[in-house]
Amino acid sequence: MGRMFGTDGVRGRANADLTPELSMAVAAAAARVLAEADGTGPPTAVVGRDPRASGEMLEAAVVAGLASAGAHVLRAGVVPTPGVAVLTARSGADLGVMISASHNPMPDNGIKLFAAGGHKLPDAQEDAIEAMVRTGAEWQRPTGAGVGRVQDLPGGAGHYIDHLVSSLPHRLDGLRVVVDCANGAASAVAPEALRRAGAEVVAICAEPDGLNINDGCGSTHLTPLAEAVLTHGADVGLGLDGDADRLLAVDAAGRVVDGDQILAVLALAMREAGTLTRDALVVTVMSNQGLRLAMREAGITVVETKVGDRYVLEQLRASGLALGGEQSGHVIMPAFATTGDGVLTGLHLLARMAATGDTVADLASVVTRLPQVLVNVPVADRAAAASLPPVREAVAATEAALGESGRVLLRPSGTESLVRVMVEAPTADEAQEAADKIAAVVHAASPAPATTR
């Protein structure tokens, strides 16, 4: 049986994989683990959710689980994931719980846990929670006055908006913005924050009905946003996902501005302001070589981590750095957030536009994205395949041929019997040819997994 907690909490199909019973057990175990670790009494927990229909059911289960273990619950309602992190820190709570499956389709849902201060829960505590849930051992339940109390957190979304707007170095007056809220958790928060910061706002996909979250919209489906930018003559479009922890953008011509380009814009702005600690930026191995070349040209050091915003966060905290993120649009600014925050990222991207008078296309042009090709190769042993001598030789030969004009990345899939061969090169044809050659070597050197009938 695999680990219950993935890189972003517990996730699955609501009421099938992620049941109310499991949600209640996870919440009760989280309260117990934190109470044991703290030793000062019952913990306080902030609970938020995105608007998908199953969130109503799972919120009830999570709240019941927390209260059954003696935790006091502050119910924040529908609020973005980074909003739960902010409210956890602001209220002095010991635990934050976000019920969301982020960019996943509506039938899915998930539980993300935050520690005090709004930071992601350490692996050791997640492991302790999982052990409690799996063993299902009897425990001493509080009764009477020991049962946790539940109350709503008044003005939670408003406090989060205050925090977002107060972070800005420059107002957004004069900018016309289309924001696609993915019919998700930021459907009210994002347009209001942008308007309060001075922008003229057109909100689309901001009418959640519990069923339409991420449905053909948001950061994973940017066509409606691009069309709306052109229709309204907007300066820029911002595309959030269902829980608003990531952001992609489109320029005035409807062209995508990805997370790598957004990171470059923010890194240069922060260096100019003197807030880019040690002139360094944290990215994952999947960031485009074009970002690395642009940062090298600008004298900014790039620090790499494994794929996943969790690892970016860990590196930022360990190194005391000020900016990091992923190509997918998770951008983390530790001065203002303890997790990826799409609305915050969008506000700061627009602030750079307003301060410089440049278009987002001009700002993003500092990064020339290299064509990237990804080939998946079925293998029996995904962990061993990349280290086989013929594969290492093929990769080394390709890297030598590309030099600084491209790169090669072999990465075993985290969930499937696959090795992912990624090549970036000056042209798409060169990238495809190199990826196909390496994939053929992987295929020849490592047998494919057995099939069953």
C-alpha positions, 0 to 999 in steps of 0.5 A: 500500500502506498503512502497516504500523503502525496506531495500535496496532501491526501487526494482521491475521488470524493466519497469513493477513495476519499470518504467522510470516514477517512476524512474524519479519521485523518482530521482526528489523527491530525488533532491528536498528533499536534496535541501530543507534539505541543503538550499545551492543550487542545489545538485550534484549527482553521478549516477552509474549502473550495466550492466543489459539491463534495467539499460540503460533505467532507468539511462536515466530516473534517470538522467533526473529526477535529472536534471529536479529538478536542480541537477548537475549529474556526470554519473559514468557508470557501477560501483559496488554499493560500488563504487558509495558510494566511488565516492559520498564521494570522489567527495563531492556530495550530493547524490549517486544513484545506479541503480541495483537489486543486486543479483536479476535476470536480469528482476529486477532492483532497485534504491539505494540512498546514502547521502553525504559521501556515507552513506545510506539515512536516513529513514526520507528522504526516507519517504519524497521522497516517500511522494512527489512521491505518492502525485504527487503534482505540483512543481516549476520546474527550467528553463533556467540556473536553469536546472541541467547539466549532465557530465560523471565522468572521471576515476570513476572506476579507482579512486575506484580501487585506493581506494580498493588497498590502503586499503590493509595491505599486498600485495597478491603476490604468490596467485592464485585467481579465481574471479566470477564477476556474469557478473555484475558491478565488471566485470572489477573492481574486476580482475584489483584490484586483479591484481594490489594488486599482485594476479594471477587472473583468471576471470570467468563470467566477460563478461556482455551482459546486460542479463546474470547478476547473471545467474547461477553464482556469490555468489548465484550460487557457483558451477562454481566458485568451479569447476574453482578453482579446474581446475586452481589449485587456492588457493581460489575463490571469488564469487561476486553478480551482484552489488558486495556489497557481497562476498562468497568464496570457498577454494582450495578444492571447499568448501564454505566459508560463510560470518560468516567465513569471518567475523571471519577471518577478526575480528581476523586479525583486533584484532591482528592489534589493529583495531577491536574497543572494540574487538567487531563484529556486526552480524545479528540474522541469523549468525550461533551459531558457529561464536558466540562460536568462537568469545567468545572463542577468547574474541570478543564480538558479537553485534546482529541486525535484518536481513539486512545490513542496520541494521548492518550499523546503529549499526556500526555507532551508536556504533563506531565499526569497523567490521560487516556483514551478513552470506550472505556475506555483510561485512562492514569495516567502515574504508574503506567503508560506505556499504558492499563491496565484492571486498574490503572484498575479498582483505582483506581476501586474505591479511590475507592469504598472511600475515599468509601463511595459506590457507583460509580453515585453517583460516576459520576453527576457525568457526565450523558451526552448522547444521541449519534447517529452517521451514516455518509455515503458520499462519494468524497473523505472528506478534502474533504467536511467542508470544503465550504462548504454542509457548514461552514454546516450544521455552524455553524448546528447548533452555534449552535442547540445552544450549550453543550447539545450539539456536532457532530463531522465526522470522515473515516473512517480506512479507508473512503470515509465521513464520520462525522457525530456529534451530541450534544444534550439529547434523542435526537430532537434529536440524530437530527434534527440528524445527519440534516440535516447528513448530507443536506447532506454527501450533496448536496454530495459525490458518493458513491463509484463502485461497481464491478460 
